[in-house]
């Protein structure tokens, strides 16, 4: 499984609705409310064969109330 994060900027007053829709869709591993330029930080896992760009475009950005997204792909650099 490949982990990645998406920062989500919601339309005004829609953060909780977007977070609930993500939770209901059961596609996110973790959902956090954040302060700053983006309203939510969401962690996803996909199979290695899944195209992350298509996943975000088709499964995340189509949720009503989302205004903008920023995808963050991580690299395993350290052993924990």
N, CA, C and O atoms as a DFTB+ gen file, in Angstrom:
320 C
 N C O
     1  1       0.838      -1.185       0.000
     2  2       0.000       0.000       0.000
     3  2       0.887       1.255       0.000
     4  3       1.928       1.313       0.655
     5  1       0.435       2.234      -0.749
     6  2       1.155       3.497      -0.863
     7  2       0.409       4.564      -0.061
     8  3      -0.768       4.815      -0.319
     9  1       1.084       5.198       0.916
    10  2       0.422       6.272       1.659
    11  2       0.643       7.619       0.975
    12  3       1.695       7.855       0.380
    13  1      -0.341       8.488       1.062
    14  2      -0.163       9.866       0.628
    15  2      -1.183      10.724       1.375
    16  3      -2.145      10.217       1.951
    17  1      -0.948      12.023       1.350
    18  2      -1.790      12.964       2.075
    19  2      -2.405      13.951       1.100
    20  3      -1.814      14.263       0.066
    21  1      -3.593      14.444       1.429
    22  2      -4.222      15.494       0.647
    23  2      -4.677      16.590       1.606
    24  3      -5.431      16.342       2.547
    25  1      -4.201      17.808       1.347
    26  2      -4.703      18.968       2.069
    27  2      -5.922      19.457       1.297
    28  3      -5.888      19.562       0.071
    29  1      -6.989      19.751       2.012
    30  2      -8.245      20.140       1.373
    31  2      -8.692      21.504       1.873
    32  3      -8.807      21.737       3.076
    33  1      -8.939      22.399       0.929
    34  2      -9.547      23.695       1.243
    35  2     -11.019      23.563       0.908
    36  3     -11.380      23.222      -0.219
    37  1     -11.867      23.832       1.885
    38  2     -13.313      23.682       1.711
    39  2     -13.966      25.031       1.451
    40  3     -13.420      26.081       1.790
    41  1     -15.133      24.979       0.850
    42  2     -15.937      26.185       0.746
    43  2     -16.319      26.606       2.156
    44  3     -16.409      25.773       3.058
    45  1     -16.542      27.903       2.344
    46  2     -16.862      28.409       3.677
    47  2     -18.043      27.670       4.291
    48  3     -19.094      27.516       3.669
    49  1     -17.849      27.218       5.522
    50  2     -18.898      26.536       6.258
    51  2     -19.120      25.083       5.872
    52  3     -20.097      24.477       6.312
    53  1     -18.237      24.508       5.057
    54  2     -18.452      23.141       4.560
    55  2     -17.449      22.118       5.096
    56  3     -17.504      20.951       4.707
    57  1     -16.546      22.525       5.969
    58  2     -15.483      21.611       6.428
    59  2     -16.020      20.332       7.061
    60  3     -15.547      19.238       6.752
    61  1     -17.000      20.468       7.940
    62  2     -17.528      19.295       8.620
    63  2     -18.300      18.397       7.656
    64  3     -18.251      17.173       7.772
    65  1     -19.004      18.998       6.713
    66  2     -19.728      18.200       5.714
    67  2     -18.756      17.414       4.845
    68  3     -18.990      16.241       4.554
    69  1     -17.675      18.050       4.433
    70  2     -16.667      17.370       3.616
    71  2     -16.024      16.239       4.409
    72  3     -15.873      15.129       3.898
    73  1     -15.644      16.512       5.654
    74  2     -15.028      15.480       6.495
    75  2     -15.972      14.298       6.684
    76  3     -15.542      13.146       6.631
    77  1     -17.243      14.571       6.903
    78  2     -18.222      13.492       7.066
    79  2     -18.381      12.680       5.782
    80  3     -18.489      11.455       5.837
    81  1     -18.399      13.344       4.633
    82  2     -18.510      12.632       3.351
    83  2     -17.300      11.736       3.123
    84  3     -17.443      10.609       2.647
    85  1     -16.116      12.224       3.457
    86  2     -14.905      11.402       3.333
    87  2     -14.991      10.180       4.244
    88  3     -14.642       9.072       3.838
    89  1     -15.454      10.384       5.468
    90  2     -15.576       9.266       6.410
    91  2     -16.606       8.257       5.915
    92  3     -16.376       7.050       5.990
    93  1     -17.740       8.740       5.410
    94  2     -18.793       7.855       4.902
    95  2     -18.331       7.050       3.689
    96  3     -18.741       5.904       3.502
    97  1     -17.477       7.656       2.869
    98  2     -16.987       6.982       1.661
    99  2     -15.986       5.874       1.989
   100  3     -15.698       5.026       1.145
   101  1     -15.454       5.880       3.216
   102  2     -14.486       4.876       3.678
   103  2     -13.291       4.757       2.740
   104  3     -12.838       3.654       2.432
   105  1     -12.784       5.905       2.287
   106  2     -11.604       5.903       1.419
   107  2     -10.386       6.484       2.133
   108  3      -9.261       6.339       1.655
   109  1     -10.603       7.142       3.276
   110  2      -9.522       7.797       4.006
   111  2      -9.111       6.968       5.212
   112  3      -9.939       6.324       5.856
   113  1      -7.826       6.996       5.502
   114  2      -7.300       6.317       6.680
   115  2      -7.444       7.205       7.920
   116  3      -7.825       6.739       8.993
   117  1      -7.129       8.499       7.748
   118  2      -7.208       9.454       8.847
   119  2      -7.677      10.798       8.285
   120  3      -7.325      11.168       7.165
   121  1      -8.476      11.525       9.076
   122  2      -8.980      12.835       8.666
   123  2      -8.755      13.800       9.824
   124  3      -9.211      13.556      10.942
   125  1      -8.050      14.899       9.552
   126  2      -7.759      15.900      10.572
   127  2      -8.248      17.265      10.136
   128  3      -8.145      17.615       8.960
   129  1      -8.776      18.035      11.062
   130  2      -9.082      19.436      10.837
   131  2      -7.807      20.222      11.113
   132  3      -7.104      19.940      12.083
   133  1      -7.502      21.209      10.266
   134  2      -6.265      21.967      10.427
   135  2      -6.535      23.464      10.360
   136  3      -7.572      23.898       9.857
   137  1      -5.601      24.239      10.869
   138  2      -5.644      25.694      10.766
   139  2      -4.682      26.111       9.659
   140  3      -3.724      25.400       9.357
   141  1      -4.940      27.251       9.068
   142  2      -4.044      27.747       8.027
   143  2      -4.736      27.817       6.685
   144  3      -5.946      28.028       6.613
   145  1      -3.975      27.641       5.625
   146  2      -4.495      27.780       4.264
   147  2      -5.468      26.676       3.873
   148  3      -6.323      26.876       3.010
   149  1      -5.344      25.515       4.502
   150  2      -6.222      24.391       4.200
   151  2      -7.007      24.007       5.445
   152  3      -6.556      24.232       6.568
   153  1      -8.183      23.425       5.237
   154  2      -9.078      23.103       6.343
   155  2      -8.942      21.677       6.861
   156  3      -9.168      21.414       8.042
   157  1      -8.572      20.761       5.974
   158  2      -8.462      19.341       6.338
   159  2      -7.138      18.767       5.835
   160  3      -6.619      19.180       4.798
   161  1      -6.611      17.820       6.582
   162  2      -5.466      17.014       6.153
   163  2      -5.931      15.568       6.214
   164  3      -6.332      15.079       7.271
   165  1      -5.877      14.889       5.078
   166  2      -6.423      13.541       4.992
   167  2      -5.342      12.574       4.508
   168  3      -4.633      12.849       3.540
   169  1      -5.231      11.446       5.197
   170  2      -4.263      10.414       4.817
   171  2      -5.001       9.292       4.103
   172  3      -6.034       8.808       4.567
   173  1      -4.450       8.891       2.968
   174  2      -5.022       7.813       2.172
   175  2      -3.965       6.731       1.960
   176  3      -2.764       6.996       2.008
   177  1      -4.430       5.526       1.729
   178  2      -3.587       4.416       1.282
   179  2      -4.220       3.849       0.019
   180  3      -5.431       3.632      -0.031
   181  1      -3.403       3.611      -0.997
   182  2      -3.889       2.975      -2.219
   183  2      -2.938       1.853      -2.610
   184  3      -1.778       1.836      -2.198
   185  1      -3.439       0.925      -3.403
   186  2      -2.585      -0.136      -3.938
   187  2      -1.506       0.479      -4.821
   188  3      -1.689       1.559      -5.383
   189  1      -0.388      -0.215      -4.934
   190  2       0.724       0.276      -5.747
   191  2       0.329       0.454      -7.206
   192  3       0.962       1.228      -7.924
   193  1      -0.698      -0.243      -7.654
   194  2      -1.123      -0.141      -9.051
   195  2      -2.104       1.009      -9.291
   196  3      -2.432       1.307     -10.439
   197  1      -2.574       1.656      -8.224
   198  2      -3.542       2.751      -8.344
   199  2      -2.840       4.043      -8.722
   200  3      -1.817       4.393      -8.133
   201  1      -3.381       4.747      -9.696
   202  2      -2.866       6.052     -10.095
   203  2      -3.385       7.088      -9.090
   204  3      -4.589       7.328      -9.010
   205  1      -2.484       7.692      -8.334
   206  2      -2.871       8.631      -7.282
   207  2      -3.586       9.845      -7.870
   208  3      -4.552      10.328      -7.279
   209  1      -3.142      10.339      -8.999
   210  2      -3.788      11.487      -9.627
   211  2      -5.236      11.210      -9.983
   212  3      -6.117      12.033      -9.733
   213  1      -5.477      10.039     -10.572
   214  2      -6.853       9.662     -10.911
   215  2      -7.693       9.469      -9.646
   216  3      -8.858       9.865      -9.604
   217  1      -7.097       8.859      -8.614
   218  2      -7.799       8.639      -7.359
   219  2      -8.270       9.967      -6.768
   220  3      -9.436      10.111      -6.401
   221  1      -7.362      10.927      -6.678
   222  2      -7.708      12.232      -6.108
   223  2      -8.765      12.917      -6.968
   224  3      -9.734      13.468      -6.447
   225  1      -8.576      12.881      -8.276
   226  2      -9.505      13.522      -9.207
   227  2     -10.903      12.917      -9.141
   228  3     -11.893      13.648      -9.148
   229  1     -10.993      11.603      -9.077
   230  2     -12.277      10.915      -9.171
   231  2     -12.950      10.659      -7.822
   232  3     -14.178      10.670      -7.735
   233  1     -12.167      10.429      -6.778
   234  2     -12.739      10.041      -5.482
   235  2     -12.772      11.178      -4.458
   236  3     -13.641      11.203      -3.587
   237  1     -11.829      12.115      -4.560
   238  2     -11.730      13.173      -3.548
   239  2     -12.320      14.484      -4.071
   240  3     -13.223      15.048      -3.453
   241  1     -11.820      14.961      -5.189
   242  2     -12.232      16.279      -5.681
   243  2     -13.699      16.346      -6.100
   244  3     -14.231      17.440      -6.291
   245  1     -14.347      15.226      -6.244
   246  2     -15.763      15.203      -6.628
   247  2     -16.702      15.373      -5.427
   248  3     -17.914      15.493      -5.606
   249  1     -16.160      15.384      -4.221
   250  2     -16.992      15.545      -3.023
   251  2     -17.468      16.997      -2.953
   252  3     -16.654      17.918      -3.009
   253  1     -18.774      17.205      -2.833
   254  2     -19.314      18.572      -2.759
   255  2     -18.729      19.349      -1.582
   256  3     -18.588      18.809      -0.485
   257  1     -18.393      20.606      -1.811
   258  2     -17.858      21.469      -0.758
   259  2     -16.358      21.630      -0.798
   260  3     -15.804      22.446      -0.062
   261  1     -15.683      20.858      -1.653
   262  2     -14.236      20.997      -1.778
   263  2     -13.930      22.088      -2.797
   264  3     -14.446      22.079      -3.915
   265  1     -13.084      23.023      -2.389
   266  2     -12.707      24.140      -3.249
   267  2     -11.353      23.907      -3.914
   268  3     -11.163      24.262      -5.077
   269  1     -10.403      23.305      -3.174
   270  2      -9.050      23.119      -3.688
   271  2      -8.388      21.973      -2.942
   272  3      -8.751      21.668      -1.806
   273  1      -7.420      21.343      -3.582
   274  2      -6.654      20.273      -2.925
   275  2      -5.174      20.443      -3.217
   276  3      -4.785      21.054      -4.212
   277  1      -4.361      19.894      -2.337
   278  2      -2.912      19.800      -2.547
   279  2      -2.504      18.397      -2.124
   280  3      -2.678      18.013      -0.967
   281  1      -1.966      17.641      -3.059
   282  2      -1.566      16.261      -2.784
   283  2      -0.106      16.229      -2.373
   284  3       0.743      16.863      -3.000
   285  1       0.177      15.483      -1.313
   286  2       1.540      15.336      -0.801
   287  2       1.897      13.860      -0.842
   288  3       1.295      13.040      -0.149
   289  1       2.876      13.540      -1.657
   290  2       3.364      12.160      -1.747
   291  2       4.618      12.070      -0.892
   292  3       5.520      12.901      -1.001
   293  1       4.664      11.059      -0.046
   294  2       5.778      10.930       0.889
   295  2       6.719       9.807       0.461
   296  3       6.355       8.908      -0.296
   297  1       7.935       9.896       0.975
   298  2       8.963       8.883       0.714
   299  2       9.452       8.343       2.041
   300  3       9.608       9.095       3.003
   301  1       9.691       7.059       2.099
   302  2      10.178       6.462       3.338
   303  2      11.686       6.718       3.419
   304  3      12.471       6.089       2.710
   305  1      12.069       7.632       4.276
   306  2      13.467       8.010       4.386
   307  2      14.120       7.502       5.675
   308  3      15.344       7.406       5.762
   309  1      13.296       7.179       6.672
   310  2      13.840       6.791       7.974
   311  2      13.110       5.571       8.508
   312  3      11.922       5.384       8.246
   313  1      13.824       4.744       9.256
   314  2      13.218       3.596       9.938
   315  2      12.697       4.081      11.288
   316  3      13.404       4.765      12.028
   317  1      11.480       3.728      11.593
   318  2      10.927       4.109      12.898
   319  2      10.978       2.940      13.848
   320  3      10.557       3.061      14.999
